[in-house]
Amino acid sequence: MYVEDFSERLSKLRNQKGVSARDMSLSIGQNPCYINNIENGKALPSMASFFFICDYLGITPKEFFDTDSKQPLKMKKLESNLKKLCPEMLQSVSDIVEKLVDIEQSFSQNKTDL
């Protein structure tokens, strides 16, 4: 992940949380422009600050860097709930998700064919 990718990821996750860069900066004990400077590529956080950022966003560092996961908080909640299901129910949910993915892929393919 490059600086611009890091900045973009932080911005997306912050916006998903629905908080301003200024409020986030102050909430993690930094100056009001701190997050804005990171998102604009002017700075990178220290390792300690990065952990504070992840904690504030409610995600792990691994989830921060998992750019395939567009909604890490929702995925975390979903995974937590899936762990509570019995094997039969988990299989049912898995079957539903596979069908939804097939439908999404089919829909996306049809859009590109137009």
C-alpha positions in Angstrom: 0.0 0.0 0.0 1.4 3.4 -1.0 0.9 6.8 0.7 -2.0 7.7 -1.6 -3.6 4.4 -1.0 -3.2 4.8 2.8 -4.7 8.3 2.6 -7.6 7.2 0.5 -8.4 4.2 2.7 -8.3 6.4 5.8 -10.7 8.9 4.2 -13.2 6.2 3.2 -13.2 4.6 6.6 -13.5 7.9 8.3 -16.4 8.9 6.1 -18.1 5.5 6.7 -17.9 6.3 10.4 -19.6 9.7 9.6 -17.0 11.9 11.4 -15.1 14.9 10.3 -11.3 14.8 10.0 -11.1 17.6 12.6 -13.3 15.7 15.1 -11.3 12.5 14.5 -8.0 14.3 15.0 -9.2 15.8 18.3 -10.6 12.5 19.5 -7.3 10.7 19.1 -5.5 13.5 20.9 -3.9 15.2 17.9 -4.1 18.7 16.5 -7.2 19.6 14.5 -5.4 19.2 11.1 -3.7 15.9 11.8 -6.1 13.5 9.9 -6.6 16.1 7.2 -2.8 16.2 6.6 -2.7 12.4 6.4 -5.6 12.3 4.0 -4.0 14.9 1.8 -0.7 13.0 1.7 1.3 15.5 3.6 2.0 13.2 6.5 1.9 9.6 7.7 1.0 8.6 11.3 3.5 7.0 13.6 2.9 3.4 14.5 1.4 4.4 17.8 -0.9 6.9 16.1 -1.9 4.3 13.5 -3.1 2.0 16.3 -5.1 4.9 17.8 -6.6 5.5 14.4 -7.6 1.9 14.0 -9.0 1.8 17.5 -11.0 4.9 16.9 -12.4 3.4 13.6 -13.2 0.2 15.5 -11.1 -2.0 13.2 -7.8 -3.9 13.4 -4.7 -2.9 11.5 -5.3 -6.0 9.3 -8.8 -4.8 8.5 -7.4 -1.3 7.7 -5.1 -2.8 5.1 -7.6 -5.3 3.7 -8.8 -3.1 0.8 -10.9 -5.9 -0.6 -13.2 -5.3 2.4 -15.1 -2.1 1.5 -17.1 -2.2 4.8 -14.8 -3.7 7.5 -17.1 -2.7 10.4 -20.0 -4.4 8.8 -17.9 -7.5 7.9 -16.7 -7.7 11.5 -20.2 -7.6 12.9 -21.4 -10.2 10.3 -18.5 -12.5 11.1 -19.2 -12.2 14.8 -22.9 -13.1 14.2 -22.0 -16.0 11.9 -19.9 -17.6 14.6 -23.0 -17.8 16.8 -24.9 -19.9 14.2 -25.3 -23.7 14.3 -23.7 -25.6 11.4 -27.0 -26.0 9.5 -27.9 -22.4 9.7 -24.4 -21.3 8.7 -24.6 -23.6 5.6 -28.0 -21.9 4.8 -26.5 -18.5 5.0 -23.5 -19.6 2.9 -25.8 -20.9 0.2 -27.8 -17.6 0.2 -24.6 -15.5 -0.1 -23.3 -17.7 -2.9 -26.5 -17.1 -4.8 -26.4 -13.4 -4.1 -22.8 -13.3 -5.5 -23.9 -15.1 -8.6 -26.7 -12.6 -9.1 -24.4 -9.7 -8.6 -21.8 -11.1 -11.0 -24.5 -11.8 -13.6 -25.9 -8.3 -13.2 -22.5 -6.7 -13.5 -21.8 -8.8 -16.6 -25.1 -7.7 -18.2 -24.3 -4.0 -17.5 -20.9 -4.3 -19.3 -22.5 -6.1 -22.3 -24.9 -3.2 -22.9 
